[in-house]
Amino acid sequence: MSTVLLTIEAAAARLEQAGVGFGHGTTNAFDEAAWLVLWRLGLPLDTLDDVAGQPVDADGQARIDALLDERIASRKPAAYLTREAWLQGVPFYVDERAIVPRSFIAELLADGSIDPWLGEHTRRVLDLCTGNGSLAVLAAMAWPEVQVEAADLSPEALAVARINVDKHDLAGRIALVESDGLAQVSGPFDLVLCNPPYVNSDSMAALPAEYQAEPALALAGGKDGMDFVRRLLQGVSAKMSPLAVLVLEIGNERPYFEAAFPALEVVWLDTSAGADQVLLVTREALSLL
């Protein structure tokens, strides 16, 4: 009879051999295999050291094999199979109606990186392109005194966000709004968070199948990835209070961003992926565009 650790190692070898893509909560085959095996066995995801030597019976192995078969055949991100993703240690429900949450803005909410730009005036927060609502939930957790408006164009994504808002008992502080960009949000906001569709068309065409399993609406940003961002930066200052800031994720598109907005003064924020992924810009700077 195999053990949990040996089962994970064998599963990792299968995933590696099958050439599946990572990036939706894990970055390598072993971590992905650990997630799938522990979840399928009903074990906490943070207890591998404690359960590594635990035996896996034939029934457990059969259920794990079936899950691995589905992961490899469907090329769906693991989060769509487990219906759960984690950001900063917080669990979120997710399914195919919304992008798998992985925003680097989550790190900045947790570590206080943007706190120097906030203050007593920070009372209303907008999470634009909220997807499954994870950043809205994390913002509400980080700052118990704020009210959050979470907006998305997709009613399907907002249905998933509703599950997470209710899951974390935040319905009294997070309002969900169906909005095409800024069109239906109220304002003025003291802080705007936005992880928009920003993948340029060449990159979209080359994405692994796991990314193509996600709603394209949440990823595709046009030829240079800046279609949504242009609209946002043209209109967002009108929805911001005088001391407000915008925190914007643009992934690997910094060269395209700087080409599109060469005169805009921004602050690039440090994340685990470097200082090219997320920027901060003040309302004052935006008003000069």
Phi and psi in degrees as a GROMACS rama.xvg file:
@    title "Ramachandran Plot"
@    xaxis  label "Phi"
@    yaxis  label "Psi"
@TYPE xy
-78.082  165.754  SER-2
-106.051  169.708  THR-3
-57.9654  -46.7221  VAL-4
-64.4685  -44.4727  LEU-5
-64.1768  -36.2552  LEU-6
-65.3841  -40.7105  THR-7
-63.9693  -44.0678  ILE-8
-62.4366  -39.6758  GLU-9
-68.5322  -39.4534  ALA-10
-64.7439  -40.4194  ALA-11
-61.4013  -40.6908  ALA-12
-63.1444  -39.1721  ALA-13
-63.8062  -45.5041  ARG-14
-63.2778  -41.2743  LEU-15
-63.0397  -46.2243  GLU-16
-64.979  -33.2212  GLN-17
-78.6537  -13.2527  ALA-18
71.0173  32.3543  GLY-19
-68.5059  159.014  VAL-20
-98.1257  148.754  GLY-21
-116.436  -178.562  PHE-22
119.648  6.56662  GLY-23
-116.219  44.7459  HIS-24
122.961  -21.422  GLY-25
-134.705  161.944  THR-26
-121.863  1.89698  THR-27
-154.214  166.2  ASN-28
-66.1835  -38.761  ALA-29
-64.9685  -46.8095  PHE-30
-63.4922  -38.9402  ASP-31
-65.1381  -42.8228  GLU-32
-63.928  -41.4149  ALA-33
-60.4679  -43.692  ALA-34
-58.4745  -51.2505  TRP-35
-67.1322  -42.5912  LEU-36
-67.5743  -48.6719  VAL-37
-62.897  -41.1792  LEU-38
-63.3953  -45.2659  TRP-39
-64.5226  -30.8268  ARG-40
-87.8475  -1.5425  LEU-41
72.9172  27.4744  GLY-42
-102.499  145.404  LEU-43
-57.7198  141.464  PRO-44
-72.155  -13.3904  LEU-45
-106.549  22.4193  ASP-46
-119.496  22.6018  THR-47
-55.8905  -44.8619  LEU-48
-58.4488  -34.4471  ASP-49
-77.7409  -27.7179  ASP-50
-114.463  6.16507  VAL-51
-54.4334  -38.1591  ALA-52
-90.4778  1.28266  GLY-53
-67.1847  135.43  GLN-54
-70.0108  149.684  PRO-55
-115.047  116.167  VAL-56
-80.5905  177.38  ASP-57
-62.4262  -37.6188  ALA-58
-65.7655  -44.5735  ASP-59
-61.9706  -41.2766  GLY-60
-64.3837  -38.4771  GLN-61
-65.3271  -40.2345  ALA-62
-68.6734  -36.4865  ARG-63
-66.4246  -43.6634  ILE-64
-60.9738  -40.0981  ASP-65
-65.3836  -39.2144  ALA-66
-66.8077  -41.9111  LEU-67
-64.6025  -39.3844  LEU-68
-57.8412  -44.0073  ASP-69
-66.9913  -41.3959  GLU-70
-60.2549  -43.2407  ARG-71
-74.7735  -42.6724  ILE-72
-72.6443  -40.1855  ALA-73
-84.1014  -26.4225  SER-74
58.7329  24.2125  ARG-75
-79.0028  143.795  LYS-76
-55.1224  146.635  PRO-77
-54.7981  -34.7463  ALA-78
-61.1361  -30.5451  ALA-79
-73.1099  -24.5741  TYR-80
-83.7962  -37.7664  LEU-81
-88.9376  -14.1584  THR-82
61.758  31.272  ARG-83
-152.687  139.847  GLU-84
-136.794  155.681  ALA-85
-121.482  136.959  TRP-86
-132.347  124.817  LEU-87
51.8558  39.8121  GLN-88
77.4537  4.76311  GLY-89
-105.199  129.131  VAL-90
-82.7427  141.011  PRO-91
-133.72  139.989  PHE-92
-74.8388  142.722  TYR-93
-151.371  146.825  VAL-94
-144.997  -172.451  ASP-95
-64.8317  -8.16949  GLU-96
-76.5235  -14.8  ARG-97
-138.685  153.317  ALA-98
-62.5079  147.335  ILE-99
-68.7033  124.112  VAL-100
-68.9519  131.544  PRO-101
-157.93  20.202  ARG-102
-64.6699  136.992  SER-103
-70.4869  -15.2204  PHE-104
-60.9715  -29.0818  ILE-105
-57.6006  -39.6238  ALA-106
-61.3142  -41.5234  GLU-107
-70.0933  -32.1774  LEU-108
-67.3113  -38.9512  LEU-109
-76.928  -35.7393  ALA-110
-96.766  1.15815  ASP-111
79.5019  14.7689  GLY-112
-61.1437  -31.8241  SER-113
-96.9761  -1.08689  ILE-114
-57.3641  -33.9851  ASP-115
-59.5259  -21.6511  PRO-116
-93.4361  -0.0762801  TRP-117
-107.165  175.456  LEU-118
-177.529  -161.909  GLY-119
-60.2787  -25.4306  GLU-120
-74.687  -13.9502  HIS-121
-80.0514  99.0878  THR-122
-125.78  -28.4707  ARG-123
-121.88  125.837  ARG-124
-120.63  136.317  VAL-125
-110.234  126.897  LEU-126
-108.077  100.307  ASP-127
-91.1847  139.19  LEU-128
64.1149  51.7275  CYS-129
-68.6321  -23.6109  THR-130
60.4864  -121.342  GLY-131
-84.3643  7.65349  ASN-132
84.5137  8.46892  GLY-133
-65.3788  -42.7233  SER-134
-68.4697  -35.5325  LEU-135
-61.8134  -43.4573  ALA-136
-64.3395  -45.2196  VAL-137
-65.0087  -36.7062  LEU-138
-65.3936  -43.0882  ALA-139
-63.7444  -35.2493  ALA-140
-70.8813  -39.1603  MET-141
-68.7267  -36.3444  ALA-142
-129.247  91.154  TRP-143
-62.2939  -14.0028  PRO-144
-91.5351  -5.67392  GLU-145
-95.4794  157.23  VAL-146
-106.309  139.095  GLN-147
-119.559  133.991  VAL-148
-108.244  123.852  GLU-149
-113.621  116.604  ALA-150
-119.882  145.571  ALA-151
-155.701  150.815  ASP-152
-72.6126  -27.8043  LEU-153
-91.7648  116.525  SER-154
-64.959  -28.2756  PRO-155
-66.2583  -44.4346  GLU-156
-62.9735  -39.8522  ALA-157
-64.7615  -30.9061  LEU-158
-64.53  -36.4639  ALA-159
-69.9233  -42.0054  VAL-160
-59.0448  -38.665  ALA-161
-58.9399  -40.8752  ARG-162
-58.3131  -43.0149  ILE-163
-74.6781  -37.5581  ASN-164
-60.9583  -44.3196  VAL-165
-69.6668  -38.5657  ASP-166
-56.2179  -37.2079  LYS-167
-102.814  15.6834  HIS-168
55.8371  45.2148  ASP-169
-118.996  18.7652  LEU-170
-61.6974  -26.2797  ALA-171
-76.622  -13.5246  GLY-172
-122.494  -11.1521  ARG-173
-121.09  119.958  ILE-174
-102.26  131.705  ALA-175
-97.9206  132.231  LEU-176
-132.754  127.137  VAL-177
-81.0639  118.539  GLU-178
-150.19  135.396  SER-179
-83.0445  98.7014  ASP-180
61.9619  -128.694  GLY-181
-89.3039  0.0331209  LEU-182
-57.1979  -40.9613  ALA-183
-108.544  6.35691  GLN-184
-89.2629  153.468  VAL-185
-88.6742  -61.5312  SER-186
75.3124  176.769  GLY-187
-76.1865  148.635  PRO-188
-109.075  148.47  PHE-189
-93.0037  -17.7116  ASP-190
-150.057  131.429  LEU-191
-118.665  125.068  VAL-192
-108.474  137.429  LEU-193
-151.56  119.567  CYS-194
-114.108  85.478  ASN-195
-87.6579  174.449  PRO-196
-67.0266  120.527  PRO-197
-138.336  4.39888  TYR-198
-75.8636  126.639  VAL-199
-72.1052  161.557  ASN-200
-63.6414  -36.0905  SER-201
-64.5898  -42.8276  ASP-202
-67.2713  -38.036  SER-203
-57.7013  -42.3895  MET-204
-66.4088  -23.3457  ALA-205
-102.205  4.34997  ALA-206
-65.481  142.508  LEU-207
-60.6389  160.933  PRO-208
-57.4668  -33.1632  ALA-209
-60.1692  -37.4578  GLU-210
-74.3259  -32.9124  TYR-211
-71.6591  -14.244  GLN-212
-76.911  -12.9319  ALA-213
-89.0328  160.65  GLU-214
-59.9037  120.953  PRO-215
-60.9604  -28.4893  ALA-216
-56.0579  -30.9896  LEU-217
-86.8759  -6.4753  ALA-218
-117.122  -47.891  LEU-219
-73.3461  122.873  ALA-220
-111.892  14.3387  GLY-221
89.3419  -170.9  GLY-222
-51.7567  -49.3643  LYS-223
-108.514  8.45224  ASP-224
81.78  -0.618908  GLY-225
-107.001  10.1483  MET-226
-57.2748  -53.1919  ASP-227
-67.3636  -40.18  PHE-228
-61.8634  -39.6163  VAL-229
-58.9384  -48.0819  ARG-230
-60.9828  -42.3005  ARG-231
-61.4573  -50.7248  LEU-232
-70.6663  -23.4624  LEU-233
-72.4435  -28.724  GLN-234
-117.617  -11.9598  GLY-235
-70.9049  -30.1695  VAL-236
-61.6121  -29.5011  SER-237
-69.5466  -15.7104  ALA-238
-103.636  7.04545  LYS-239
-111.958  146.12  MET-240
-75.4957  166.554  SER-241
-55.9229  -36.4361  PRO-242
-99.1105  11.3703  LEU-243
-72.5577  156.761  ALA-244
-130.361  154.473  VAL-245
-109.994  129.514  LEU-246
-110.416  116.759  VAL-247
-125.92  127.931  LEU-248
-94.9786  132.315  GLU-249
-130.29  11.8032  ILE-250
57.1424  -129.122  GLY-251
-92.6578  19.243  ASN-252
-100.96  21.1067  GLU-253
-54.8181  -43.6565  ARG-254
-58.6584  -40.634  PRO-255
-68.1294  -38.1565  TYR-256
-62.5857  -46.9287  PHE-257
-68.555  -29.7321  GLU-258
-70.2305  -35.0504  ALA-259
-78.3971  -29.686  ALA-260
-132.564  63.1089  PHE-261
-64.8718  -25.2665  PRO-262
-99.5094  -0.937846  ALA-263
-80.9074  126.8  LEU-264
-86.1403  116.81  GLU-265
-130.245  164.871  VAL-266
-114.432  124.085  VAL-267
-88.0926  130.182  TRP-268
-102.445  141.463  LEU-269
-74.6446  131.224  ASP-270
-131.53  178.082  THR-271
-65.71  -15.4629  SER-272
-101.455  11.5435  ALA-273
105.036  -169.216  GLY-274
-108.209  27.626  ALA-275
-115.286  0.308692  ASP-276
-95.9107  -34.8499  GLN-277
-132.688  136.921  VAL-278
-126.22  159.555  LEU-279
-124.501  136.758  LEU-280
-139.259  138.799  VAL-281
-84.1805  159.77  THR-282
-61.1362  -36.8593  ARG-283
-59.1695  -44.7637  GLU-284
-66.5001  -39.3885  ALA-285
-65.6157  -33.0057  LEU-286
-67.6536  -14.2367  SER-287
-87.7498  -8.71042  LEU-288
